[in-house]
Each structure stands twice: as C-alpha cells, then as structure tokens.
C-alpha cells in the first residue's frame, strides 16, 4: 500500500512508526515549523523529526485550501491517508483522494470526547475508562464510523502525561491491527457512532488551570491530574502562587473558608475546599522545580504546625 501519514505532536509518533514498519509511507504531512523555546527558534514537530530520521518526504502546507495542495496529495497516489493529531481540518475534497479514504486514530471511546483534548477531559471528568478508536474520517468533527477500538482503565492517580503515553502506544497497536486487516484484503467493518453519549473535549486553556477553592476537593484533584504536564494546575496557597503536580482529595468535613490552609506536614498541605479537603503532595514554586510538600516546608518554616 501507498500510505500518506498526517500528524504533528508526540502522540502521533508511535502511529507513524507502526505505519512505516513495512516501508509503505510515501509522504508525511505535518504542521509548519513553529517558534519554540526561549529563543523562539523555528522548531520542527516531533512527527517531522521522526519522518526525517526515516528518510520520508515531509510536506508542510498551511492548509488545504489551495488547489495546488490537493494536486500534490493526489500526485502521491495514496491508497490510504492516516491522520493522528494533525491539527488541520481536512475538507471532503481531500478525504476523497485516497482509495480507502482517511483513517483517524483518536484517543477516546467515541462518541465520548470528540475534539481537541480527549485525554485531559476524560481525567478531569473523573472517567474510569478511556481508549482509542480507529475511525473512518468524514467531514464532521470526529463523527465518522468506528473501524476498531480498544479500551483501557484510567489509573486512580494517573496524570494527563501518563495516560497520553499509554494511549499513544495503544493507538499505534490499534492502527497496526487495522492495517494488517487491510493488507489481508479485509476492510474493517465501519460502525456508526451512536447519537447518545456525545461529549466534546474542548481545547485546553491556560486560564482554566487556576484552581477555584470553592469547588469540591474531588473536582480539583481531577484537574491537578488532568493538567499535568500542561497547562499545570496552579493556586494561591498560604499567600504564595504554586503549581500543583500531585494532590488527592480527602472526604473531610470542615467549616473553614475555602482556600484556608488547615494543616502543613510531611504528608502534604491540606487546603479547605468548598467540599472536602485537597492534600497537596507535590508542588512547584515560581522559578523552581517540582518538590515534595516536605521539602517545601523546609523553605517555609513559618507554616510548620499550621
């Protein structure tokens, strides 16, 4: 098969490796290089770096509106286009070019969590299960029929970064299964998504990572997990703005004003919430690195015995 792969971030790299195992990827589409780092130097995407290592042609259009972009894709004569976190909307005129259309690896159990941030939204919502769907793409946002899927359990303390890595590996496995079937002459049977249970995983915004102590401790603990490593939950604790890397909810009743530091010890910093208590275990001061609550208290002797 002649495969064209379209993807951009780290999440897509394992799927690119799976697609390229039999040297079938004739081109890789990825987002244009973007400024990054303190120097704001133009930086290639993780998918571009992987493609160049493999000697695969890289194409980086701003979009597919110009006819020349579609003609260039058509000239590749693709049997299949695989899309994994590409970051561009593909019009129907592009979806129709490959012989078998376009497949998408999506990090949720559709129709739950269509959209840009399914991994983080699942954790934030307290979901106990996530997974990967291999979907036949159509014009709507993640609305296409599902070809293959596989579920996994979300760990009680699992953060966004950890779940991201597990789902990236699972996505590559599901994609490899689908490609194996197609090579054998068996097209995976498309299953239309049900109309019930549709939710949308809206793009993450740095502003929403600022914790509101009036919310329940369980809600805030999920946010801390979901937003690690980005955008990282942050809050004012004992008069200091901190980034929270690890926290758990305690089902403790209290009469304190939300945001009050109830206790500070080696086990954590216990902060009153609208319901329950949030125990902060791992945190980061401005300009510092992630440290345990015990190490933090070494630098804040004024909080000992709080």
C-alpha positions as CSV (number, residue, x, y, z in Angstrom):
1,X,0.0,0.0,0.0
2,X,0.9,3.6,-0.5
3,X,0.3,5.4,2.7
4,X,0.3,9.1,3.4
5,X,0.6,10.0,7.1
6,X,-0.6,13.3,8.7
7,X,0.3,14.1,12.3
8,X,2.2,16.6,14.4
9,X,2.8,16.1,18.1
10,X,4.5,13.3,20.2
11,X,1.2,11.4,20.4
12,X,1.3,10.7,16.7
13,X,4.9,9.4,16.6
14,X,4.2,5.7,17.7
15,X,1.4,5.5,15.0
16,X,3.9,6.8,12.3
17,X,6.3,4.1,13.4
18,X,3.5,1.5,13.1
19,X,2.5,2.7,9.6
20,X,6.1,2.8,8.4
21,X,7.1,-0.8,9.6
22,X,6.7,-2.1,6.1
23,X,8.1,1.0,4.3
24,X,4.7,1.9,3.0
25,X,4.7,5.6,4.0
26,X,5.4,7.6,0.9
27,X,5.0,11.1,2.5
28,X,4.3,12.7,5.9
29,X,2.2,15.8,6.3
30,X,2.8,17.8,9.4
31,X,2.2,21.4,10.7
32,X,4.8,24.0,9.6
33,X,7.7,24.6,11.9
34,X,6.7,26.9,14.8
35,X,8.7,29.2,17.2
36,X,9.5,27.4,20.4
37,X,11.8,27.8,23.5
38,X,13.3,30.9,25.0
39,X,15.0,31.9,21.7
40,X,11.7,31.4,19.8
41,X,13.6,29.5,17.1
42,X,11.6,27.7,14.4
43,X,11.3,24.1,15.6
44,X,10.1,21.0,13.6
45,X,7.3,18.9,15.0
46,X,8.1,15.5,16.6
47,X,6.4,13.8,13.6
48,X,8.7,15.8,11.2
49,X,11.8,14.7,13.1
50,X,10.7,11.1,13.0
51,X,10.0,11.3,9.3
52,X,13.3,12.8,8.5
53,X,15.1,10.1,10.5
54,X,13.3,7.5,8.4
55,X,14.1,9.3,5.1
56,X,10.4,10.0,4.4
57,X,9.4,13.0,2.3
58,X,7.8,15.8,4.5
59,X,5.1,18.2,3.3
60,X,4.0,21.2,5.5
61,X,1.1,23.1,3.9
62,X,-0.5,25.9,6.0
63,X,-3.9,24.4,4.9
64,X,-5.5,22.5,2.0
65,X,-7.5,25.4,0.5
66,X,-5.2,26.0,-2.5
67,X,-5.8,23.6,-5.4
68,X,-2.0,23.0,-5.6
69,X,-2.1,21.4,-2.2
70,X,-4.7,18.9,-3.2
71,X,-3.0,18.3,-6.5
72,X,0.3,17.5,-4.7
73,X,-1.6,15.0,-2.5
74,X,-3.3,13.4,-5.5
75,X,0.1,13.1,-7.2
76,X,1.2,10.8,-4.4
77,X,-1.5,8.3,-5.5
78,X,-2.2,7.3,-1.9
79,X,-4.2,4.1,-1.1
80,X,-4.8,5.4,2.4
81,X,-4.2,8.5,4.5
82,X,-3.7,8.1,8.2
83,X,-4.4,11.1,10.4
84,X,-3.2,11.3,14.0
85,X,-3.5,14.7,15.9
86,X,-2.6,16.6,12.7
87,X,-4.2,19.9,13.7
88,X,-5.7,20.8,10.4
89,X,-9.3,20.3,9.3
90,X,-9.4,18.2,6.1
91,X,-12.1,19.1,3.6
92,X,-14.2,16.5,1.9
93,X,-12.3,17.0,-1.3
94,X,-9.1,15.8,0.5
95,X,-10.9,12.9,2.3
96,X,-12.0,11.6,-1.1
97,X,-8.5,11.4,-2.6
98,X,-7.1,8.2,-1.1
99,X,-8.5,4.9,-2.4
100,X,-9.6,3.8,1.0
101,X,-10.2,7.3,2.3
102,X,-8.7,8.6,5.5
103,X,-8.3,6.9,8.9
104,X,-8.0,8.7,12.1
105,X,-6.5,7.5,15.4
106,X,-8.5,9.2,18.2
107,X,-7.7,9.0,21.9
108,X,-11.2,8.3,23.3
109,X,-14.0,5.8,23.1
110,X,-16.2,7.7,20.7
111,X,-18.7,9.3,20.8
112,X,-17.4,10.4,24.2
113,X,-14.8,13.2,24.0
114,X,-14.8,14.2,20.4
115,X,-12.5,17.1,19.9
116,X,-9.1,18.5,20.7
117,X,-8.3,17.4,24.3
118,X,-9.9,14.0,24.9
119,X,-7.2,12.7,27.3
120,X,-7.3,15.6,29.7
121,X,-11.0,15.9,29.6
122,X,-11.5,12.3,30.5
123,X,-9.4,12.6,33.6
124,X,-10.9,16.0,34.5
125,X,-14.4,14.4,34.4
126,X,-13.4,11.5,36.6
127,X,-13.8,8.9,33.9
128,X,-12.6,5.4,34.9
129,X,-12.1,4.3,31.3
130,X,-10.6,5.6,28.2
131,X,-9.3,4.1,25.0
132,X,-8.5,4.5,21.3
133,X,-10.8,4.4,18.2
134,X,-9.7,3.9,14.7
135,X,-12.2,6.0,12.7
136,X,-13.1,6.4,9.1
137,X,-13.0,10.1,8.7
138,X,-15.8,12.2,7.3
139,X,-16.5,16.0,7.2
140,X,-17.8,16.3,10.8
141,X,-15.6,16.7,13.8
142,X,-14.8,13.1,14.9
143,X,-18.2,11.9,13.8
144,X,-17.1,9.2,11.4
145,X,-17.8,5.5,11.8
146,X,-15.5,3.5,14.1
147,X,-13.5,0.7,12.5
148,X,-11.7,-0.7,15.5
149,X,-11.4,0.3,19.2
150,X,-9.8,-0.8,22.4
151,X,-10.4,0.4,25.9
152,X,-8.1,0.7,28.9
153,X,-8.7,1.6,32.6
154,X,-7.6,5.0,33.9
155,X,-5.4,4.7,37.0
156,X,-6.7,6.3,40.2
157,X,-3.6,8.5,40.4
158,X,-2.8,8.7,36.7
159,X,-2.0,12.1,35.2
160,X,-2.5,13.5,31.8
161,X,1.1,12.8,30.7
162,X,1.0,9.2,31.8
163,X,-2.4,8.5,30.1
164,X,-1.2,10.3,27.0
165,X,1.8,7.9,26.6
166,X,-0.3,4.8,27.2
167,X,-2.9,5.9,24.7
168,X,-0.2,6.8,22.1
169,X,1.1,3.3,22.3
170,X,-2.4,1.7,22.2
171,X,-3.2,3.9,19.2
172,X,-0.2,2.5,17.3
173,X,-1.3,-1.0,18.2
174,X,-4.9,-0.5,17.0
175,X,-3.7,1.2,13.8
176,X,-1.3,-1.8,13.2
177,X,-4.3,-4.2,13.6
178,X,-6.3,-2.2,11.1
179,X,-3.5,-2.1,8.5
180,X,-3.0,-5.8,9.0
181,X,-6.6,-6.5,8.1
182,X,-6.4,-4.2,5.1
183,X,-3.3,-5.8,3.7
184,X,-5.1,-9.2,4.1
185,X,-7.9,-7.9,1.9
186,X,-10.3,-7.4,4.8
187,X,-11.7,-3.9,5.2
188,X,-12.6,-3.3,8.9
189,X,-16.4,-3.0,9.2
190,X,-17.4,0.6,10.0
191,X,-19.8,1.0,12.9
192,X,-21.7,4.3,13.0
193,X,-21.3,6.2,16.3
194,X,-24.5,6.3,18.4
195,X,-26.3,9.6,18.9
196,X,-26.4,9.1,22.6
197,X,-23.4,9.9,24.8
198,X,-21.8,12.6,22.6
199,X,-19.4,14.9,24.6
200,X,-16.9,17.4,23.4
201,X,-13.3,17.8,24.6
202,X,-12.7,21.5,24.1
203,X,-9.2,22.7,23.7
204,X,-7.2,23.3,26.9
205,X,-6.9,26.9,28.0
206,X,-4.2,28.0,30.5
207,X,-6.7,30.2,32.3
208,X,-8.8,27.2,33.4
209,X,-5.8,25.7,35.3
210,X,-6.2,28.3,38.0
211,X,-7.9,26.4,40.8
212,X,-11.1,27.8,42.4
213,X,-11.1,26.7,46.1
214,X,-14.9,27.0,46.3
215,X,-15.1,23.8,44.2
216,X,-15.2,20.3,45.6
217,X,-11.9,18.7,46.5
218,X,-12.6,15.8,44.2
219,X,-13.1,18.2,41.2
220,X,-9.8,20.0,42.0
221,X,-7.8,16.7,42.4
222,X,-9.0,15.6,39.0
223,X,-7.9,18.9,37.5
224,X,-4.4,18.6,39.0
225,X,-4.1,15.1,37.4
226,X,-5.6,16.2,34.1
227,X,-3.5,19.3,33.6
228,X,-0.1,17.7,34.3
229,X,2.2,18.3,32.4
230,X,0.3,21.1,30.7
231,X,-1.1,23.6,31.5
232,X,-0.4,22.6,35.1
233,X,-2.9,23.5,37.8
234,X,-1.9,26.5,39.9
235,X,-3.3,28.1,43.1
236,X,-2.6,30.5,45.9
237,X,-1.6,28.6,49.0
238,X,-0.6,30.3,52.2
239,X,-0.1,33.6,50.3
240,X,2.1,32.1,47.6
241,X,1.3,31.1,44.0
242,X,2.2,27.4,43.4
243,X,2.0,25.0,40.6
244,X,0.4,21.7,41.7
245,X,1.9,18.5,40.4
246,X,0.2,16.0,42.7
247,X,-2.8,16.1,45.0
248,X,-5.5,14.0,46.5
249,X,-9.0,14.7,47.8
250,X,-9.8,14.0,51.4
251,X,-13.5,13.5,52.3
252,X,-13.2,15.7,55.4
253,X,-15.9,18.0,56.7
254,X,-14.9,21.5,57.9
255,X,-16.2,25.0,58.5
256,X,-13.2,26.8,57.1
257,X,-13.3,29.4,54.3
258,X,-12.3,27.7,51.0
259,X,-8.6,28.3,50.4
260,X,-7.6,28.2,54.1
261,X,-4.5,26.1,54.9
262,X,-5.7,23.7,57.5
263,X,-2.6,21.7,58.1
264,X,1.0,21.6,56.8
265,X,3.1,18.4,57.3
266,X,5.3,15.9,55.7
267,X,2.2,14.2,54.2
268,X,1.1,17.3,52.4
269,X,-0.5,20.7,52.6
270,X,-4.2,20.4,53.4
271,X,-6.4,23.2,51.9
272,X,-10.0,23.7,52.6
273,X,-12.3,23.4,49.6
274,X,-16.0,24.1,49.0
275,X,-16.5,20.4,49.8
276,X,-13.7,18.3,51.4
277,X,-10.0,19.0,51.6
278,X,-7.3,18.9,49.0
279,X,-4.0,17.5,50.1
280,X,-1.1,18.8,48.0
281,X,1.7,16.4,47.9
282,X,4.0,17.6,45.0
283,X,4.3,21.3,44.1
284,X,6.5,23.9,42.4
285,X,7.4,27.4,43.4
286,X,7.8,30.1,40.8
287,X,11.2,29.6,39.1
288,X,11.8,26.3,40.9
289,X,11.4,22.6,40.2
290,X,8.8,20.1,41.4
291,X,9.4,19.2,45.0
292,X,7.6,17.2,47.8
293,X,5.5,19.0,50.4
294,X,8.1,18.0,53.0
295,X,10.9,19.8,51.0
296,X,8.6,22.8,50.5
297,X,8.1,23.1,54.3
298,X,11.9,23.2,54.8
299,X,11.8,26.5,52.9
300,X,8.7,27.7,54.7
301,X,9.3,27.3,58.4
302,X,6.5,29.7,59.1
303,X,4.0,27.1,58.0
304,X,5.2,24.3,60.3
305,X,2.5,23.3,62.7
306,X,-0.2,25.2,60.7
